[in-house]
C-alpha cells in the first residue's frame, strides 16, 4: 500500500520561471520521441489489427484479395452461435484450459516448494527445471509427436520394457486420448514457468512468520494452508491469468502435434479460427471468431480477479 | 499534473479514434488490394514454392533448378520446400504478400485458386501441340472453366505395394491380390500364420491423405462423389460400402489401428521397416523401399495396379500436381520460362521413378521405362482410369468436413452411414 502526499508547488521567482518551463518542454519532447517506437508498435501492431478485425467481422470476406465484401451485420456472429462445431470446440478448449492450468498450478506449487528448500546444489536443480520452458513450442510439439508415436515412439518403448503396458498403444489415436496428450505436452513445458513465478512469491515470505507459527505448534500442512497460500495469492492470480490466457489461445502445439485431429478431437478454438480464416478463407467469419475468443478471455480473467479479491492480498 | 497536458484517458481515446480512422477502409474492408501482377522483363529473381513429400524429392527439384540455371544465366530461382499439409495455407497467405512467383498446386485446388485470383490464367501461353503431346489425363489437372491455370507436373496415383517375401512366407499367391477381397484373404493368412500382426497400413490421419485413400476405395466399390446435378452422393451405395470396408479391416485386426494417425510417410516407414506387408502409396514409394539407407526391405517390395472392388472397377486416385504462376507475380515471363523448362520431357524423364511423366512419348521411350519398369507397367494400366475429387471452389472446406466424419467412423464413434450422412449434411451448405 502506498501513501501519497500532495506536494506544494514551490514558489518560483518570476525571473527563474522561463528556464524551468524550457527544461520541462525539452524533456517533454524527448519523452515523446523516446515513446514513439513503443507507440508505433502498440497502435500499429496491436490496436490497428484489433480494430480492423472488429470491422471485418461485420462483412462477408471470402478471399484474401476480395472483389466484393457485402455488409452482413451480425450474421457472422449468428453463424458462430448456430454452429454446433463451435460449441464443441469451446468445450474442448475450456477443458484443456482448466485441466492444463490446474495441473500446472499444483505441480508448479510442488516444484516451487522443493526449489525453495535449503539444499546444497539448489542452483543445479533450478537450472535443470527451467530447461523444458526454454524449448520453443514448435520444437516441443515435434518432440512429443516423436515420443508419442504409435509405431516407434519412446513412450511406448519405455512402458512396454517396464511391463507397465502389454503392447504398443496409439496415444494420439483417439480424440480423447490425443487431447490429454496435448495437455501433457503443454504441462511438461510450462510447469517450470509457473514454478518460478511461485518461487519468487515464496521467497518474499518472511521466515519469521513460519518460525512463529512453528512455535505456536502449527504443522506443515496448517502452515501451508494458512500462511503460504494466502501470502502467495498475488503470485497465484498472476499465474492463473497468464496461463489461462495462454492455454485458451493454444495453437502451435496443436498444429505441430495433431493438426486438430483425430476427428477434430484436439481442435481448440484458436486452431478452429485459423482453419476458418486462413485455410478456408472465410475472413469475416474468422474475424468474428477472433473477437469471440477475446471476449471469452476477458470474461475468464474477470472471473479470476473477482474470485481472488476476497483477501487483502489481492491484485485489486 | 499540468492541466494543459492531456490526461491518460484522453490519450487513450485519441489513440483509439486515430486507429479507427486509419482502419476505416479507403477502398477495401480488409485493407488489402489484389496484387497486380506483371510480365516483367523475363529476367531476375524468382521465388518458387515446392513440396518436400512424395512426388519429386528435394534433390530432384534442386537438380532441375540447377539445370535451369545453366540454361538461363539471367534468371535466379530460389526454391522453398514445405510439407504438403502446409502447402495450401502457405499459398493462400502468401498470395496477398505476393511472395512467390511460381507455386506448386494440387489437382484439387485450381477451382479455388482460379476463382479467388490467386493463380494466373496461362491458357495463352500453352503451345498448341501440347493438346496432342501431353497425356489426356494430365491436361485437365490445372483446368478450370476451360482455362488453364497451371502446367501439370508429376502425374501421380496410388499403386498397391506388397512385400513378396512376407507373402511367400504365408504361402499367398500374388495373383490373388487383384481384388480387394483377395487382399483381405491374403491379410488374414499373413496374420493367422503369425508372419505379421497388422498386415495392412494406410494413411488415414485427419488430412487430405485420408480422402485420397477413401477416393480410391470409393471408386473400387462403384461409388461417386457427385451426381449429375452436383450434389454429394458419398452417403449412398459405393461410398458407404467403402467406408464400412475400411472400418471392418480395423475391427478385424488386419489394418494397423494406428493408421488413423498415419500420413503417407508413416505408411512408407512401416512398410520399409517390415511392420506392414501391404499398402497403397504414391509412385515415389518403390524407390524409397530400395534405398538401403532407410529401408529394411530392399528388393522385397513389388508394385501393381490398385485392386478392384466387387464390381470389377479399379480407378486410381488422381493425385497429379501442377506448377502455377502466382497472380501477383511481377515476373510472369521469367516464371513461365521456369515452368516450361522443368516440366519439359527432357527434365521429367530423368526422375520418372519418383513421379510419372506427363508426356505421351515418355511412356514409349525405352530408357525412361527401364528406369522403373515395374511402376511403368502398372502405370500403363492405371493411368487410363483415374478418379478425380470434386473440382469445386470450396473443396478445402468440404474436404475437412468429410475428413472429420470419416475419422469418426474409422474410430468407431459413428456408423459409416451416419458419418457420411452427417458429412453430406454439413458439407452441402459449403458447396454454394
Interface residues (C-beta under 8 A of the other chain):
Chain A: X28 X39 X42 X43 X47 X48 X51 X52 X55 X56 X59 X61 X62 X63 X64 X65 X66 X67 X69 X150 X151 X152 X168 X170 X172 X173 X174 X175 X259 X260 X261 X262 X263 X264 X275 X278 X279 X280 X281 X282 X283
Chain B: X5 X15 X16 X18 X19 X20 X22 X23 X24 X25 X28 X29 X30 X31 X32 X33 X34 X35 X85 X88 X89 X92 X93 X95 X96 X116 X117 X118 X205 X206 X207 X256 X257 X258 X260 X261 X266 X269 X270 X273 X275 X394 X396 X397 X400 X404 X407 X408 X411 X413
